[in-house]
Amino acid sequence: MNRFTYVVFVLALGACSPEKESQDVNEKAIDFSYTIDTVVVDAGENFIYLNRNLNSSGESHDGKYLYNFDPITIALQVIDLENLVLEKSIPLQLEGPNGIGSESIRKVFVTTDGDITLSDDFTISVMDKDGNKSFGFEYGKHDFEGEKLPEGKEIQSYETVSKEGNMLLALYGEFMLDKVEEGVAIFDLENKRFHFKPMDIFKELEEHI
């Protein structure tokens, strides 16, 4: 369990007292169910990269496509989830004007327009639906206007990107195992501006590490 998952878990536990939670459970029936399905995707003569258990993938906002990063061929595999076929692969580059800089992509975000944001936890690359890079930046060296993080503070990744692709949020703090995150870093990707917001709630969780 990573620290961010732990933070969310503790927040959920702290939302109500054990006594009140128990009362609520007794007074209200909880209707909760889920299903697990296994599907077979026709990849044709290709192979779908699964060595990272689809951790380097992202779903389109309409739920119709899965974009899976393949570090072997350096490409995004576009899987049609309705017809269960590997529709195409979008070739990417490590270097050059369209370079993503690393084969260690950790997260894939797809906007409502089909644009794609890739992250390796240190570098962000923003691409169009054909794999052409519009811009990119490194967390530690970005030149966005606005605020700067205090000395000794770093972006801790755990990113999320808005569905329109114009905002990126990440946590920040001291990069040490015994320290919790300190707040939210906000990257305005459209206007190339940056600011951050400290959040006291993270300090309350430090004793649980």
Secondary structure, DSSP 4 states (H G I P E B T S, - for coil): --HHHHHHHHHHHTTS-HHHHHHHHHHS-------------B-TTS----TTTTTTEEE-TTSSEEEEEETTTTEEEEEETTTTEEEEEEE-BSSSTTB-S-S---EEEE-TTS-EEEE-SSEEEEE-TTS-EEEEEEGGG---EE--PPTT-EE----EE-TTSSEEEEEEE---TT----EEEEEETTTTEEEEEE-THHHHTGGG-
